[in-house]
Amino acid sequence: MSLQVLLLLSLSVLVLLLCAVCGAGMGFSVVEETLQEKCMNLDASQNLDGDGFYQDGDVIIGALINVHNLAATPDLSFTRKTELAPCSGTWSLCIDVFGRIIFYKRVLNFFQEHSVHWVQAIVFAVEEINRSPSLLPGVQLGYHIMDSCSRYPQSLMATMSMISGGNKTCGTTRPAKVIIGDSSSTQSILLSRTLSPLQIAVVSYLASCPCLSDRQMYPNFYRTIPSDAYQARTMAQMAKRFGWTWVGAVVADNDYGRGAVQVFEEEIKGTGICLAFFHTLYREQLAKDVARAAATIQASSARVILVFSWYVDVEGFLLELIRRNVTDRLFLASEVWSTSAYLLANPQLYTIAKGTLGVALRSVPIPGFDAHLQQLHPARYPDDEFLRTFWENTFGCSLTKSTSKAFQNALPPCSGRESLEGVQSPFTDTSHLTVTHNIYLAVYAVAHALHSLLACTPQNNSDPKIKLKCSSPDNITPAQLLQHIGQVHFTTQSGEEFYFQDGSMPPVYNLVNWQRAPDGSLKYVSIGQVDENQLIINESAISWPGDSGKMPVSVCTSECPPGTRKAIKKGLPVCCFDCLLCTEGEISNSTGSIKCYRCPQEFWSNSFRNECVSRETEFLSVRETMGITLISFAISGIIITATVAVIFLYHKSTPIVKANNSELSFMLLLSLKLCFLCSLVFVGQPSLWSCRIQQAAFGVSFVLCISCILVKTIVVLVAFHSTRPGSSALIKWFGPGQQRGSVLVFASVQVAICAIWLSVSPPLPHRNFGIQGSKVILECTVGSVVGFTCVLGYIGFLAVVCFLLAFFARKLPDNFNEAKFITFSMLIFCAVWIVFVPAYVSSPGKYSVAVEIFAILASSFGLLFCIFVPKCYIILLKPENNTKRFLMGKA
């Protein structure tokens, strides 16, 4: 006890020094003189504090209730009378010879009637315990209830008064051994840190900041309410369940609001949910803060707003939104205002607040409490100034002992026959006891700890090494009581087990929805519950905001439909993104896909990019226009070639047919017919044999054709050179036999090349997946590139040699010099195949086949027309020129 006295004396000296420093020009002697004058003028016969309610007992329980709500920053400057100005009133400071600190409040203002409900919960619980034969038998509990005014200076000063046993008489009262309170997390943090060196327990009924669960920093703090971490997690689970990925937050500018948002942000990490904005409400500048928050909400696309704040601040915030005509938002309400009768009774909020979803403290009935409230009367508790103020407000009359001069001057005196029996009001309504039940549990937790301490009964989970010493009500210490409070474990009157889990109650919440009542007002309806981390919601029972009755959509960007993927916008949260169409060959078949997936090789994406479909097989078909056209030209070439052969056969005895070996002309016509025929092999679906025949037939046919032309060119040169003196023997060495042999030798080289090619690495049918995307190209691979190059190279070599020889013989002196026509034909042939190479390489799929067929037909028609059309012209249209004399140039 000596340590406590020293600490209290130290605190008293600090307060006096503060008075001396802050008193503008006022010395310590003036303060001391004023304090003594104040204490001497007080009525020493009264056992109540001007700011609270005191009931004596063997053990005193201190309690802080925020009966008044301060809306302006308190004036902490000291006047001549050393009075502070909290709760819109004045406090008088006096310190007695024992070092006790006393504060006296004289004027009341912003009165909160529901707080009187909480005060009566303490009174009822203490009276019930005092009547109990099994709990604390022979021990009378007392209480000292003071107003914290919702501000930490008043809360701290009231606490110092209670633990020091002070009252306004400067007389002797029992100091409180434990403090029940405060309602605010910030004020509870200050109380816990201040009282922790004194080992005085603080049991809060409404402080829910997650930070207070730290047993290292707040070892003397307990609470009968779950940590906000659980309700913040619950709201994150609700946002995830309903698909709300873009959520705003408006919270109180204190540990309660900021701590809740911090937990909410931790819970939504990695879930695709983002915080659209974050605003705080500070009561001292509430008008400015609500205006800024409302402007942000008005401009934001977020339709779901998380609100952690005191109900009075929430009212101002909602009214500002109404003023801006912002009424289509859904609010996630914290437990402080989710069941507020004050807000539900405000007709201005009926539209904007409809559909609100809230996390509410569990409502548990208190047997006998309704009868206690109906039997309340100021005559029963004459020293309860909270009850007197409530009585004056309720019945509109003035009590003789009222400290409210405004009521005394404006209202008639009370008759004494006023009664709460039959009065229907939020105060007498005990159907939804949430915070009231928490306060009731806090008193019982302290009572059970005292019972254990006085009965010397070890608690559950207590350390067997700790030797518990029996105590009496007169000599128990706050430290002993603190040790036992943390170990309480009892069954409540509702049949539930009560114990502290890391200093808090196990999390159990109700989920409520604000709905329109038949009379047009608002009411909250239970739609589910939260037990530990299990979320149970009856979605069919929810009434959503607005007239549509549909669940609001709150997203920064709507989920990407199937066929698209998310692309995060630079500098914005992950919830804001663009939806990009999947590339060809890739799909996404689910909403909100973050990537596209490539289809299997045999499949391709459809036009919507949401499904893989079988690839369309493509080849140069005989049923398509291109195939029919090429076949028509090939058949035409065959028919023309056959017609020319018939004409030549019919006129085989004429000079123009017999010139330059008619046998070579017929061989040339046969090879041209083979060239036209081989083009038909390229049309149709490729197979193993068609791929091999295509290139072999093409190579051999054209070599046979070029060989015939080459031999004819050589014959022309030999024939004209043999007319020179001494050159007659040349024609003998290149007669008809040698000519046929030369053709066969030239052709046999190509046959050998093709044979080696087909035996080593032949062309094969192939399914090409990389050219046309959605189509699979059926084509023939060349197999060996070397083999294919040799085939083309050999044809090109013969064509170039033939062209050079024909070019040198083009000016020989004949009226019908066939070398000129061979020159033109080979010029066309070479030009076609020179153009063929780049066109073939660059043409995709079936078009490469069409290019090769076109080259075959073009070169074949070029040879046919250039070599045989002039002869047919003479045979059919100029028969008079079909003479040897004309051909030799002698006509």
PEPEHU-V414216 format. One line per field, one symbol per residue. phi: phi as a letter, one per 30 degrees, with the letter a starting at -180 (. if undefined). psi: psi as a letter, one per 40 degrees, with the letter a starting at -180 (. if undefined). burial: + if it has 24 or more other C-alpha atoms within 12 Angstrom, else -. A space follows every 10 residues. Layout:
phi = ???
psi = ???
burial = ???
This chain:
phi = .ddddddddd dddddddddd dddeicdddd dddddddddd dddddccbcd cabbbdadbc cdbcbddccd cbdddcddce chccbchhbb cccbbddcid cbbbccbcbd ccddddeded dddddddddd dddcchdibc dbbbcbddhi bdddddddde dddcidbddi ccbdddcacc kcdcdddddd ddddcdddhc dccccbdbee dddddddbdc cbacbddded dddddddddd dcidcbbcbb bddadddddd dddddddddi cicbcdabbc ccddbdeddd ddddddddcd ddcbbdbcad dddddddddd dddcicbccc cccdddbdbd ddddddddcd ddcdjecbcc ddcbdceidd ddddcdaedd bdcdddddde ddddcibcdd cddddddddc cddddjcdbd didcaedddc dbccdeddde dddddddddd ddddchcddd idddddddcd bcedcdcedd deddddcdab cdddicdcac chibdedbbc cbbdbddedj dcbcbdblab bhcccbbcdd cdcddicdic ddcbbdbded dejbbdbddd icdddcaccc ddddjbbbcb didcaccdde edbbddddic accddddbad cdcceddddd dddddddddd dddddddddd cdcdeddddh iddddddddd dddddddddd ddcjddbddd dddedddddd dddddddddd dddddddddd dddddicddd dddbdedddd dddddedddd dddddddddd bddbdbcccc ccidccccbc ddicdddddd dddddddddd ddddddddcd cddbdbdddd dddddddded ddddddeddd ddddhddddd dddddddddd ddddddccde dddddccbdd cdbdddddic d
psi = dddddddddd dddddddddd dehgehiddd dddddddddd eiheehfiie eahhhiidhh hihhhgdihh eihiheihad efhigiffai hhhihaeeei hhhhhdhibg hhdddddddd dddddddddd ehedhfhehh iiihhiheef hddddddddd ddeefiaeef ahihiheihh aadidddddd ddddeddefh ihhieehehd deeheddgee hiifiiiedd dddddddddd defheghihh iigadddddd dddddddehe eehihdihii hhdefddddd ddddddddei ehehhhhgii dddddddddd dddefgefih hhhiededfh ddddehdded ddehehhihi ihhhihhedd ddddeiiddd gdegdddddd ddddefihid ehegdddddd iiiideeiie hehhiddehf dghcdddddd dddddddddd ddddefhiii eiheehhhhi iiddeiiddd dddddeeihi hieeeihhih hfeiiihhii hihhihidee aiihhheaih hbehhhhgde ehhiiaedei hihgidhihh iieiihhhhh eiieehiihh hiiheiihei hfheiihiii deiiiadefe ihihihhhig ieeidddddd dddddddddd dddddddddd feeidddeif gddddddddd dddddddddd dehihiiddd dddcdddddd dddddddddd dddddddddd deeiheeded ddegaddddd dddddddddd dddddddddd giiiiihhee deceihhhih iechdddddd dddddddddd dddddddded figidghedd dddddddddd dddddddddd dehibedddd dddddddddd dddddddddd dddddddgde egiddddefe .
burial = ---+--++-- ++--++--++ --+----+-- ++-++--++- -+----++++ ++++++++++ ++++++++++ +-++-+++++ ++++++++++ ++++++--++ ++++++++++ ++++++++++ ++++++++++ ----++--++ ++++++++++ ++++++++++ ++++++++++ ++++++++++ ++++++++++ ++++++-+++ ++++++++++ +++----+++ ++++++++++ ++++++++++ --++++++++ ++++++++++ +++++-++-- -+++++++++ +++--++-++ ++++-+++-+ ++++++++++ ++++++++++ ++---+++++ ++++++++++ ++++---+++ ++++++++++ ++++++--++ -++--+++-- -+++++++++ +++++-++++ ++++--+--- ---+---+-+ -----+++++ -+++++++++ ++++++++++ +++++--++- ---------- --+--+++++ ++++++++++ -+-----+++ ++++++++++ ++++++---- -+++++++++ ----+-+--- -+++++---- +++++++-++ +++++++--- --++++++++ +++++++++- -++++++++- --++++--++ +++-+-++++ +-----+--+ +-+++-++-+ ++-++-++-- -+-++++-++ ++++++++++ ++++++++++ ++++++---+ ++++++++++ ++++++++++ ++++++++++ ---------- +--++---++ -+++-++-++ +-+++-++-- -++++++++- -+++++++++ ++++--++-+ ++++++++++ +++++++-++ -+--++++++ ++++++++++ -++--+---- ---+++++++ ++++++++++ ++++++++++ ++-++----- +++---+--- -
